[in-house]
Amino acid sequence: MAQKTSGPHAPPTLTLKGRNVRVRTIGAVILAGLAIWFVAANTGSTAVRLWIPTLTLPLWAVLAVTLVVGMVLGGYLFRRRARR
């Protein structure tokens, strides 16, 4: 069977345990791991003001919600830009 050859515009990849993994994927996994570690390391409480009410929440919950919202918005904008 013939192997696919990567063209001049193919994304950079690394071979890990016999699999080709994109460098961008490795970077995303490292950043996600650091973000999860940062959320887990911040366990104190903080006050969050939502226009009128003020809530006291654990800092890890505020950071986790912010991380998820940022990932969703980033994924949406990235997909939208890729389709153009």
C-alpha positions, 0 to 999 in steps of 0.5 A: 500500500502506498504511503501518503506523502505530506505536501508543502503545506501540511501541518507540522507533525511529530511521531509518538509511539508510531502515530503522527501527532500535530504540534498544535495538538501537543501545545493544546494539551500542554496548555489545557493541563496547565489551566487545569493545574492553575484552577486546582491550585486556587482553592480560596473563596472570592466575591463575584459581582454579577451586575446586581447580586454579589456571590461568594464562590470558590475561586476554582469554580470561577476559573473553571467556568471562565476556562470553559466559556473561553474554550467554547468561544475560541472554538466557535470563532476558530471554526467560523474563521476556518470556514471562510 
